Amino acid sequence: MIDPGFARISRYSHHGRLQRLPVERISQAAANQRKGRCGRVAAGVCIRLYSEDNFAARSPFTEPEIQRTNLAAVILRMKLLGFGSVETFPFLDAPEPRLIADGYWTLEELAALDATGHLTPLGERLARLPLDPRIGRMLLASGEHHCLTELLVIAAALSVQDPRERPPDQPQAADQLHATFFHENSDFLAFLNLWRFLEQERRRLSKNQFPKLCRRHFLSWNRVQEWRDIHAQLSLAMQEMGYKKNQTAGSYEELHRALLTGLLSHVGCKDGPLEYRGARNSRFFIHPGSGLFRTTPKWIVAAERVETSRHYGRIVAKVQPAWIERAGAHLVQRSYAEPHWQAEPDQVAAYERVTLYGLTIVPRRRVNYGLINPAEAREIFLRFALVEGDFETRAPFWRHNRELIEYVRYLEAKSRRRDILVDEKVLYTFYARRIPSGIYSRPRLETWLRRATCENPKLLHLRMEDLMQRDAVEITAQAFPDELAVGATRLPLTYHFDPGTQADGVTLTVPLALINQVSPQRCEWLVPGLLEERLVALLRGLPKPIRKTLVPIPETTKRLAAHLTPSERPLVQAVAEVLREMTGVAVPEDAWGESALPEHLRMKFRLMDDQGRQVASGDDLLRLKRRYGRQGQQSFTAIPAQELERTGLRHWDFDALPESLELDRGGIRAGCWTHRRAPPRPCAPGCAGCSCSGWDRTCARYARSYRSWTACACNTPRRRHRRVGTNPRARPSRWISPTSWWP
């Protein structure tokens, strides 16, 4: 007998929660046991490959197994039998406290103990199963997931030594035969494939042929028999507990979700080409004998974690993180970050991070934060949804409040000062005093509001005095009009206070058909409320010798503004004339620096087509006219009025024409004359309705070659006339369009 003095001893590591198989020096008792094996009939010879001093330095006995194994099964059985606390039980060789703590931790992972350390109903059922608690937990979960038939086979296989053999002299042949039972995603299903093969062959072969089949497939017949015996015992035990086998085959997901309930600390996430990161920041590799060794899926679960030369996970399967989260719902830790208002589902959301023993299962998932932290969610809802306005509801108060706030902001845009609307803190206080706790989403707000408004319909309605810090008496319709007259049409003006942007200032919205009728000179005057500021900028832009004669500029500007009236005349010409009358200073036209004016003191223009779409925008009206003038003229001549247009007229067989019409162009109501009219004339003898005579030469001059009808001051149509020289027998020409625009 040759004794090298070493052996591979199974030890459970409470740090890594894995079963270690390190090579250690054997004890004196183990060495003497080896010596006793030298001779059975007569005395033998034992050669020890270590010195006698080394032998004397070794421990007398090998540590008992209770001090080097997981104590979960011991604690579970003692609690079921009522033996009291394991910490105070009089063991001959008491285990270390840290191993006892690790046993409790394992039972908490399996949901067998509650927070007080007592057995749960599941723990009581688990203690009645004569096998490892982890495997027992899988069996109990298989009943819920309808895969008990399959899991009985796998549980029995995990409870015995692996029946597959790998002889040192034929490793490649054994690997090839064993590979026929592999499953591409799960080593657990490889056991199931092997079981089905053996059961099929057992029924087909005799008792002598079956062991030979096992040897040909490098399977231990004795371990196969033990596997079958354990399977039968577990089936009987589950049947006695009221569990029934499933008639239909369980799915891959159902089977592995049941396996995960007992192996939560054995999951791993790929963190390198071959390496996996497991619970508590541990690292391990898939065992080379696994069918998944080359595929390396993202998430796996291992039946056991062992340490030899490296940390390995044996018997692994591919799983999904969602399955892990459901199985470990009582163990996962959830943290929430970045709570925010989400307008689309009308709720306060946050990003959830789910971890299991330090392993991130869900890195970032949006969830409803109101169910998690109602108080903070309510504050976010009030501040970002109601105060900032990122919210939509049909409740009457909301439209009322938004219209009031927009009106006050529009006053600020006109005055170009942010000192009228109250700050957000005032609005938050208004809502916070009226809306009770627990309201953090639109559905909850509307449900509460339907009840609350029965007694007070205006409960959440803001008033103007609630929104304004001061009275904006200087913002009048005369100083800041909402429309600008262009001929018979009044075009809308909009105000923006957004320095640094193109839209900052006053913008005139112009239909494309009216682009040629807008006067650039009139637009230089802006609006009365901004005229004085524009004058200040113009005077300060003058050359220094001229500017010195006009100081102080603000006072000079006020005097100028009092003498100026907006007109079609260029602003600088009118200003120069008034300055010459007031001060005697003559300002040359080339001295005005209009190009240096601030952006908000230049009229902006927005061209709209007939469908209300923006065609172009800018502050240079002449450039817009050069580019879009012809297109505007074509749009002008194509204006339809089918209810009034008629051709081929020879007699007046219709009622009197309306003097003007209003047409909608790009959402703007534009006025037009129905005919090119001259100033009314007094009635004269010869009129069909009175006594006027002759035909209106003024109308004939405007009508040119058109045959037209005119009316005198009494609105009575006169006779048809034509231009001198036209053929009276020619085909009647088209009547002048009733929608001709006339400023």
C-alpha positions in Angstrom: 0.0 0.0 0.0 1.4 3.4 -1.0 0.0 6.3 1.0 0.7 9.8 -0.6 -0.8 11.5 2.5 -3.4 13.5 0.6 -7.1 13.2 -0.2 -9.9 15.3 -1.8 -12.2 16.2 1.1 -15.6 17.7 0.7 -16.0 21.0 2.5 -18.8 23.5 2.4 -17.7 27.2 2.1 -20.0 29.5 3.9 -18.3 32.5 2.2 -19.0 31.5 -1.4 -22.0 29.2 -0.6 -20.4 26.4 -2.6 -19.2 22.9 -2.0 -15.4 22.8 -2.2 -13.4 19.7 -3.0 -9.8 20.7 -2.0 -6.9 18.3 -1.8 -5.8 18.2 1.8 -3.5 16.3 4.1 -5.3 13.4 5.7 -5.5 12.9 9.5 -3.7 10.3 11.5 -6.9 8.2 11.8 -7.3 8.2 8.0 -3.6 7.3 7.5 -4.0 4.4 10.0 -7.1 3.3 8.2 -5.1 3.2 4.9 -2.4 1.2 6.7 -5.1 -1.3 7.9 -6.0 -2.0 4.2 -2.5 -3.3 3.4 -3.2 -6.9 4.4 -6.4 -8.8 4.7 -5.2 -12.3 5.2 -1.6 -11.6 6.3 0.4 -8.6 7.3 1.1 -6.1 4.5 3.5 -3.3 3.7 2.4 0.4 3.7 4.8 2.9 2.2 4.0 6.5 3.4 5.4 9.2 1.1 5.9 11.6 4.0 8.1 11.7 7.1 7.2 10.5 10.6 7.4 14.0 11.9 4.9 15.1 9.3 2.6 12.3 10.4 2.9 13.3 14.1 2.0 16.9 13.2 -1.3 16.0 11.6 -4.6 16.2 13.4 -5.6 12.9 15.2 -9.0 12.7 13.5 -10.8 13.9 10.5 -13.4 16.7 11.2 -16.9 15.3 11.5 -19.2 15.9 8.6 -21.5 18.2 10.6 -18.7 20.7 10.8 -18.0 20.8 7.1 -21.4 20.7 5.4 -24.5 22.8 4.9 -26.7 22.6 7.9 -29.9 23.6 6.3 -31.3 20.0 6.3 -30.3 19.6 9.9 -32.0 22.8 11.1 -35.1 22.0 9.1 -35.4 18.5 10.5 -34.7 19.7 14.1 -37.4 22.3 13.9 -40.0 19.9 12.5 -39.2 17.3 15.3 -39.2 20.1 18.0 -35.6 19.6 19.2 -35.2 23.2 19.9 -32.6 25.7 18.7 -29.7 24.2 16.9 -27.4 26.7 18.6 -28.1 25.2 22.1 -28.4 21.5 21.1 -25.7 19.4 22.9 -23.8 18.1 19.8 -20.7 16.0 20.6 -18.9 18.1 18.0 -20.9 21.4 17.7 -20.8 23.1 14.3 -19.4 26.7 14.0 -21.9 29.5 14.4 -21.2 30.8 10.9 -22.2 27.5 9.5 -25.4 27.6 11.5 -26.1 31.1 10.2 -25.5 29.9 6.7 -28.0 27.1 7.2 -30.6 29.6 8.3 -29.8 31.8 5.3 -30.3 28.8 3.0 -33.8 28.1 4.5 -34.8 31.8 4.2 -33.8 31.6 0.5 -36.1 28.6 0.1 -38.9 30.4 1.9 -39.0 27.7 4.6 -38.6 30.1 7.5 -40.4 33.3 8.3 -38.9 36.5 9.7 -39.1 35.2 13.3 -37.3 31.9 12.4 -40.3 29.7 12.6 -41.3 27.1 9.9 -43.6 28.4 7.2 -46.3 26.0 5.8 -44.0 25.4 2.9 -41.2 24.7 5.3 -43.2 22.1 7.1 -43.9 20.3 3.8 -40.3 20.6 2.9 -39.1 19.0 6.1 -41.2 15.8 5.3 -39.2 15.1 2.2 -36.2 12.9 2.8 -33.7 14.8 0.6 -31.7 18.0 0.3 -33.9 21.1 1.0 -33.0 22.7 -2.3 -34.2 19.6 -4.3 -37.2 19.3 -2.1 -38.1 23.0 -2.8 -38.0 22.2 -6.6 -40.4 19.3 -6.1 -42.9 21.4 -4.2 -42.7 24.1 -6.9 -43.2 21.6 -9.7 -46.8 21.0 -8.5 -47.6 24.7 -9.1 -45.9 24.7 -12.5 -47.4 21.4 -13.7 -44.1 19.6 -14.3 -43.9 17.1 -11.4 -43.5 14.1 -13.7 -40.3 15.6 -15.3 -38.9 17.0 -12.1 -39.2 13.7 -10.2 -36.7 12.3 -12.7 -34.3 15.3 -12.4 -34.6 15.4 -8.6 -33.7 11.7 -8.3 -30.7 12.2 -10.6 -29.5 15.1 -8.5 -29.8 13.0 -5.3 -27.5 10.2 -6.5 -24.1 10.1 -8.0 -24.0 10.8 -11.8 -24.6 7.5 -13.5 -22.5 8.5 -16.5 -18.9 7.2 -16.4 -15.8 8.5 -18.1 -13.1 5.9 -18.1 -9.5 7.3 -18.2 -8.7 5.0 -21.1 -11.7 5.8 -23.2 -12.7 9.5 -22.5 -13.4 10.4 -26.1 -15.7 7.5 -26.7 -17.6 8.1 -23.5 -18.0 11.8 -24.4 -19.4 11.0 -27.8 -22.0 8.6 -26.5 -23.1 10.9 -23.7 -23.4 13.8 -26.1 -26.3 12.0 -27.8 -28.4 12.8 -24.7 -27.5 16.5 -24.5 -30.0 19.2 -24.8 -29.0 22.4 -26.5 -30.2 24.7 -23.6 -30.3 22.5 -20.5 -28.2 19.8 -18.8 -31.2 19.1 -16.6 -33.1 17.9 -19.7 -30.1 15.7 -20.6 -31.0 13.7 -17.5 -34.6 13.5 -18.8 -33.5 12.4 -22.2 -31.2 9.7 -20.6 -34.1 8.5 -18.4 -36.5 8.1 -21.3 -33.8 6.2 -23.3 -33.2 3.8 -20.3 -36.8 3.2 -19.6 -37.5 2.4 -23.3 -34.6 0.0 -23.4 -35.5 -1.6 -20.1 -38.9 -2.6 -21.4 -37.4 -4.0 -24.6 -34.3 -5.8 -23.2 -33.9 -8.7 -20.8 -32.3 -8.4 -17.3 -29.0 -9.7 -18.6 -29.0 -7.5 -21.8 -29.8 -4.2 -20.0 -26.6 -4.1 -17.8 -24.6 -4.8 -21.0 -26.4 -1.8 -22.7 -25.4 0.4 -19.8 -21.7 -0.7 -20.1 -21.7 0.0 -23.8 -23.0 3.5 -23.2 -20.6 4.1 -20.3 -23.3 4.1 -17.7 -23.0 2.6 -14.2 -25.7 0.0 -13.9 -25.7 0.2 -10.1 -26.2 4.0 -10.1 -29.0 3.6 -12.7 -30.7 1.2 -10.3 -30.2 3.6 -7.4 -31.6 6.4 -9.6 -34.8 4.4 -10.2 -35.1 3.5 -6.6 -34.9 7.1 -5.5 -37.4 8.1 -8.2 -39.9 5.6 -6.9 -39.4 6.7 -3.3 -39.9 10.4 -4.2 -42.9 9.6 -6.3 -44.5 7.8 -3.3 -43.6 10.7 -1.0 -45.1 13.3 -3.2 -48.2 11.2 -3.8 -48.7 10.9 0.0 -48.5 14.7 0.3 -51.3 15.1 -2.2 -49.3 16.0 -5.3 -50.3 14.4 -8.7 -48.2 13.9 -11.7 -49.0 16.0 -14.8 -50.6 14.2 -17.7 -49.2 16.6 -20.3 -45.5 17.3 -20.7 -44.3 20.4 -18.9 -42.8 23.2 -21.0 -39.2 24.4 -20.8 -40.2 27.5 -19.0 -42.4 25.8 -16.4 -39.7 23.2 -15.6 -36.9 25.7 -15.2 -39.0 28.1 -13.2 -39.6 25.2 -10.7 -35.8 24.5 -10.7 -35.0 28.1 -9.9 -37.0 28.1 -6.7 -34.3 25.9 -5.1 -31.3 27.3 -6.9 -31.6 31.1 -6.6 -28.1 31.5 -5.2 -26.7 29.5 -8.1 -27.7 31.8 -11.0 -25.1 33.5 -13.1 -24.8 36.3 -15.7 -22.2 36.2 -18.4 -19.4 38.7 -17.6 -16.7 37.8 -20.1 -16.0 35.4 -22.9 -16.4 32.3 -20.6 -16.8 33.7 -17.1 -20.0 34.2 -15.2 -20.7 36.5 -12.3 -22.9 34.9 -9.6 -24.4 35.8 -6.2 -22.4 38.1 -3.9 -20.0 39.0 -6.7 -18.6 35.5 -7.1 -17.1 34.2 -10.3 -17.4 30.8 -11.9 -17.2 29.0 -15.2 -19.4 26.4 -16.9 -17.9 22.9 -16.3 -16.3 21.5 -19.5 -18.5 18.4 -19.3 -21.6 20.5 -19.7 -23.6 20.6 -23.0 -23.6 24.4 -22.7 -19.9 24.7 -22.4 -19.4 26.1 -25.9 -22.7 28.1 -26.2 -22.3 30.2 -23.0 -25.8 31.8 -22.8 -26.4 35.2 -21.1 -28.1 33.8 -18.0 -27.7 30.4 -16.5 -28.6 28.4 -13.4 -26.3 25.7 -12.0 -27.4 22.7 -9.9 -24.2 23.0 -7.9 -21.1 25.2 -7.5 -17.9 23.3 -6.8 -14.3 24.4 -6.4 -11.5 22.3 -7.7 -8.7 24.0 -9.7 -11.3 26.7 -10.6 -14.8 27.6 -9.6 -17.2 25.6 -11.7 -21.0 25.5 -12.2 -22.1 21.9 -12.9 -25.3 20.8 -14.6 -26.4 24.2 -16.0 -29.3 25.5 -18.0 -30.3 28.6 -19.9 -32.8 30.8 -18.1 -34.4 34.2 -18.4 -34.0 37.0 -15.9 -37.8 37.4 -15.6 -38.0 33.8 -14.4 -35.4 34.6 -11.7 -37.3 37.7 -10.6 -40.5 35.8 -10.1 -38.9 32.8 -8.3 -36.9 35.1 -6.0 -39.7 37.7 -5.4 -39.2 37.4 -1.6 -35.4 37.9 -1.9 -34.9 40.5 -4.6 -34.0 44.1 -3.7 -35.6 46.9 -5.7 -34.2 50.4 -5.9 -35.8 53.3 -7.7 -34.2 56.3 -9.4 -35.2 59.3 -11.4 -38.9 59.6 -10.5 -40.5 61.8 -13.1 -43.9 62.7 -14.6 -44.9 60.7 -17.6 -47.5 62.4 -19.7 -48.5 59.5 -22.0 -49.9 57.1 -19.4 -50.6 60.1 -17.1 -48.7 58.8 -14.1 -45.5 59.3 -12.1 -42.9 56.8 -13.2 -39.5 55.9 -12.0 -36.7 53.5 -13.2 -36.5 50.3 -11.2 -33.4 48.3 -10.6 -33.8 44.7 -9.4 -30.9 42.8 -7.8 -30.6 39.4 -6.3 -27.6 38.9 -3.9 -25.9 41.8 -5.7 -26.5 40.4 -9.2 -28.4 42.8 -11.3 -31.5 41.1 -12.9 -33.3 44.2 -14.2 -30.9 47.1 -14.8 -33.5 49.8 -15.7 -37.2 49.3 -16.0 -39.9 52.0 -15.9 -42.6 51.4 -13.3 -45.5 53.3 -11.7 -43.9 55.2 -8.8 -47.3 56.2 -7.3 -47.7 52.6 -5.9 -44.2 52.7 -4.4 -44.0 56.2 -2.8 -47.4 57.9 -3.0 -46.3 61.0 -1.1 -43.4 61.8 -3.4 -45.4 60.8 -6.4 -48.1 63.3 -5.5 -45.6 66.1 -5.2 -44.2 65.3 -8.6 -47.7 65.1 -10.1 -48.6 68.5 -8.7 -45.4 70.2 -9.7 -44.8 68.8 -13.2 -48.3 67.9 -14.4 -50.5 70.6 -12.9 -48.0 73.5 -12.4 -45.9 73.1 -15.5 -48.8 72.1 -17.6 -47.6 68.7 -19.0 -51.1 67.3 -18.5 -54.3 66.6 -20.5 -57.7 66.2 -19.1 -61.3 67.0 -20.0 -62.0 68.4 -16.5 -63.3 72.0 -16.9 -60.9 73.5 -14.5 -57.9 72.6 -16.6 -58.9 74.4 -19.7 -59.9 77.4 -17.7 -56.6 77.6 -15.8 -54.5 77.0 -18.9 -56.3 79.8 -20.8 -55.8 82.2 -17.9 -52.1 81.3 -17.6 -51.6 81.7 -21.4 -53.3 85.1 -21.3 -51.0 86.3 -18.5 -47.9 84.9 -20.4 -49.1 86.7 -23.5 -49.2 89.9 -21.5 -45.6 89.3 -20.5 -44.7 88.7 -24.1 -46.2 92.0 -25.0 -44.5 93.9 -22.2 -41.3 91.9 -22.6 -41.0 91.4 -18.9 -41.4 88.2 -16.7 -42.9 90.0 -13.8 -46.6 89.5 -14.2 -47.2 85.8 -13.8 -46.7 84.4 -10.3 -44.0 81.9 -9.8 -44.5 78.1 -9.8 -44.4 77.9 -6.0 -47.6 79.9 -5.7 -49.4 77.6 -8.2 -48.1 74.5 -6.4 -49.4 75.8 -3.1 -52.8 76.5 -4.7 -53.2 72.9 -5.9 -51.5 71.3 -2.8 -54.1 73.0 -0.4 -57.0 71.7 -2.4 -56.0 68.2 -3.7 -55.8 65.6 -0.9 -53.1 63.0 -0.4 -53.1 59.9 -2.5 -53.7 61.8 -5.8 -50.8 61.2 -8.1 -52.2 60.4 -11.5 -54.9 61.6 -13.9 -57.4 58.7 -13.2 -57.2 59.3 -9.5 -57.5 63.1 -9.9 -60.6 62.7 -12.1 -62.2 60.2 -9.8 -61.7 62.5 -6.8 -62.8 65.6 -8.8 -66.1 64.1 -9.8 -67.0 63.8 -6.1 -65.5 67.0 -4.9 -67.0 69.2 -7.6 -70.5 68.2 -6.6 -70.2 70.5 -3.6 -67.8 73.1 -5.1 -67.7 73.2 -8.9 -65.0 75.9 -8.9 -62.7 74.1 -6.4 -59.7 74.1 -8.7 -60.5 77.1 -10.8 -57.8 79.8 -10.7 -58.7 83.5 -10.6 -56.9 86.3 -12.4 -55.8 87.8 -9.0 -54.3 84.4 -8.2 -52.0 84.5 -11.2 -50.9 88.2 -11.4 -48.2 89.7 -9.3 -49.1 93.2 -10.4 -51.7 95.1 -12.5 -50.5 95.3 -16.2 -52.2 98.6 -16.8 -49.7 99.7 -19.4 -50.6 96.7 -21.7 -53.6 98.0 -23.6 -55.2 97.1 -26.9 -54.1 100.5 -28.3 -50.4 100.0 -27.3 -50.2 96.3 -28.2 -53.0 95.5 -30.8 -53.7 91.9 -31.8 -54.3 92.8 -35.5 -52.8 95.1 -38.1 -55.0 96.6 -40.8 -53.9 95.8 -44.4 -56.5 97.2 -46.8 -59.8 95.7 -46.0 -58.2 92.9 -44.0 -57.0 92.8 -40.5 -54.0 90.4 -40.2 -53.1 88.8 -36.8 -50.1 89.9 -34.8 -48.4 87.6 -32.3 -45.9 88.5 -29.6 -43.0 86.3 -28.4 -40.6 87.1 -25.6 -37.7 84.7 -26.3 -34.5 86.6 -26.7 -31.9 84.9 -28.9 -34.5 83.2 -31.1 -35.8 84.1 -34.5 -39.4 84.5 -33.4 -38.5 87.0 -30.7 -40.6 90.2 -31.1 -43.8 90.8 -33.1 -44.8 88.5 -35.9 -47.4 89.4 -38.6 -49.2 86.4 -40.2 -49.8 87.0 -43.9 -51.8 84.8 -46.3 -49.7 84.1 -49.4 -52.4 85.8 -51.6 -51.9 89.1 -49.7 -48.1 89.2 -49.7 -48.0 91.9 -52.3 -50.4 94.2 -50.4 -48.4 94.4 -47.2 -46.5 97.7 -47.0 -43.0 97.5 -45.7 -43.1 101.1 -44.7 -46.1 100.6 -42.4 -44.4 97.6 -40.8 -41.4 99.7 -39.8 -43.7 101.4 -37.2 -44.3 98.1 -35.4 -46.9 98.7 -32.7 -47.4 101.7 -30.5 -46.1 99.9 -27.4 -42.8 99.2 -29.1 -42.4 102.4 -31.1 -40.7 104.3 -28.3 -38.1 101.5 -27.8 -37.5 101.4 -31.5 -37.0 105.1 -31.6 -34.4 104.9 -28.7 -32.5 102.3 -30.7 -32.6 104.4 -33.8 -31.4 107.5 -32.1 -28.6 105.7 -30.3 -27.4 104.2 -33.6 -26.9 107.7 -35.1 -23.3 109.0 -35.5 -21.9 110.6 -32.4 -21.9 114.2 -33.6 -25.6 114.0 -34.3 -26.4 111.9 -31.3 -24.8 114.5 -28.9 -27.4 117.1 -30.0 -30.3 114.8 -29.0 -29.3 114.0 -25.5 -30.9 113.0 -23.2 -32.2 110.3 -25.6 -35.1 109.0 -23.5 -36.6 112.5 -23.2 -36.1 113.2 -26.9 -37.8 109.9 -27.7 -40.9 110.7 -25.6 -41.2 114.1 -27.4 -40.8 112.3 -30.7 -43.4 109.7 -30.0 -45.9 112.3 -29.0 -45.6 113.9 -32.5 -45.6 110.7 -34.5 -48.6 108.8 -35.9 -48.2 105.4 -37.7 -48.7 105.8 -41.5 -47.5 104.4 -44.8 -44.5 106.7 -44.7 -41.1 105.3 -43.9 -40.4 105.7 -40.2 -37.0 107.3 -40.5 -38.3 110.0 -42.8 -41.1 110.9 -40.4 -38.6 110.9 -37.5 -36.1 113.1 -39.4 -38.9 115.6 -40.3 -40.1 115.8 -36.7 -36.5 116.1 -35.4 -35.8 119.0 -37.8 -39.0 120.8 -36.5 -38.2 120.1 -32.9 -34.5 120.7 -32.7 -33.4 122.0 -36.1 -31.1 119.1 -36.5 -31.2 117.6 -40.0 -30.4 113.8 -40.1 -29.3 112.4 -43.4 -31.1 109.3 -44.5 -27.8 107.3 -44.7 -27.1 108.1 -41.0 -29.8 105.8 -39.7 -28.4 102.4 -38.7 -31.5 100.3 -39.0 -29.4 97.1 -39.6 -28.1 97.3 -36.0 -31.6 97.2 -34.5 -32.2 94.4 -32.0 -34.1 91.4 -33.3 -37.2 92.1 -31.3 -37.5 95.6 -32.8 -37.9 94.2 -36.3 -41.3 93.1 -37.6 -41.3 89.3 -38.4 -43.5 87.9 -41.1 -45.0 84.4 -41.5 -46.4 83.4 -44.8 -49.3 80.9 -44.8 -50.9 79.0 -47.7 -54.6 78.4 -48.1 -54.4 75.2 -46.0 -52.8 77.1 -43.0 -49.3 75.7 -43.5 -46.3 77.9 -43.1 -44.6 78.7 -46.4 -41.8 80.9 -45.2 -40.8 83.3 -42.4 -38.3 86.1 -41.8 -37.9 89.8 -41.0 -37.1 91.0 -44.6 -40.4 91.6 -46.3 -38.9 92.8 -49.5 -36.9 89.5 -49.8 -40.1 87.5 -49.2 -42.0 89.5 -51.8 -39.2 88.9 -54.4 -39.3 85.2 -53.7 -43.0 84.6 -53.2 -44.6 87.6 -54.9 -45.4 85.9 -58.2 -46.7 82.8 -56.3 -48.9 85.1 -54.2 -50.2 86.8 -57.3 -51.2 83.5 -58.8 -52.9 82.5 -55.5 -54.7 85.9 -55.5 -56.1 85.4 -59.0 -57.2 81.8 -58.2 -59.5 82.7 -55.4 -62.7 80.9 -56.0 -66.2 82.3 -55.4 -68.4 79.8 -57.3 -71.6 81.0 -55.7 -71.2 84.4 -57.3 -69.3 83.8 -60.5 -71.3 83.5 -63.7 -70.4 83.7 -67.4 -72.3 84.4 -70.6 -74.5 87.1 -69.1 -76.6 89.1 -71.5 -79.4 90.3 -69.1 -79.6 91.2 -65.4 -81.4 88.2 -64.1 -80.1 88.1 -60.5 -80.3 90.1 -57.3 -78.1 92.9 -56.3 -74.5 92.0 -55.6 -73.2 92.2 -52.0 -70.8 95.1 -51.7 -68.0 92.9 -50.0 -67.2 89.3 -49.0 -65.2 87.7 -46.3 -63.0 84.7 -47.3 -60.9 82.3 -45.2 -57.3 82.1 -46.2 -55.1 80.0 -44.1 -57.4 80.5 -41.1 -57.5 84.3 -41.6 -60.7 86.1 -42.4 -59.9 88.4 -45.3 -62.2 91.1 -46.8 -62.7 91.8 -50.5 -65.0 93.9 -52.8 -67.3 92.0 -55.1 -66.5 94.5 -58.0 -64.1 97.2 -58.8 -66.1 100.1 -57.5 -65.7 103.8 -58.0 -66.7 106.4 -55.4 -70.5 106.7 -55.3 -72.0 109.4 -57.5 -75.2 111.4 -56.9 -78.2 110.1 -58.7 -79.0 111.7 -62.0 -81.8 111.5 -64.5 -81.8 108.3 -66.4 -81.2 105.9 -63.5 -83.5 102.8 -63.6 -84.3 103.3 -60.0 -84.2 107.1 -59.8 -83.5 109.5 -62.7 -79.7 109.3 -63.4 -78.5 109.4 -66.9 -75.6 107.9 -68.8 -73.1 105.3 -67.7 -70.4 105.6 -65.1 -67.3 106.6 -67.0 -65.2 106.0 -63.8 -66.3 102.4 -63.7 -65.6 102.1 -67.4 -62.1 103.3 -66.9 -61.5 100.7 -64.2 -63.2 98.0 -66.2 -61.1 98.6 -69.2 -62.3 96.1 -71.9 -64.7 94.3 -69.6 -68.4 94.5 -70.0 -69.7 95.2 -66.5 -72.6 96.4 -64.5 -72.3 99.4 -62.2 -74.5 100.9 -59.6 -75.1 104.5 -58.7 -75.5 105.9 -55.2 -78.9 104.4 -54.9 -77.4 100.9 -55.5 -79.6 100.5 -58.6 -77.8 98.6 -61.4 -77.3 100.6 -64.5 -77.4 99.4 -68.1 -74.7 97.3 -69.5 -71.8 99.1 -71.2 -68.8 98.2 -73.1 -65.6 99.8 -74.1 -65.7 102.1 -77.1 -64.8 100.1 -80.2 -65.9 96.7 -79.2 -68.2 94.6 -81.4 -71.7 94.6 -79.9 -72.4 91.2 -81.6 -69.4 89.5 -80.2 -69.7 86.7 -77.7 -70.2 88.1 -74.2 -66.9 88.3 -72.3 -66.4 86.9 -68.8 -67.8 89.1 -66.1 -65.2 90.6 -63.9 -64.5 88.3 -60.9 -66.7 89.2 -57.9 -63.8 88.3 -55.6 -61.3 90.8 -57.0 -59.4 92.2 -54.0 -59.6 95.9 -53.5 -57.7 97.7 -50.8 
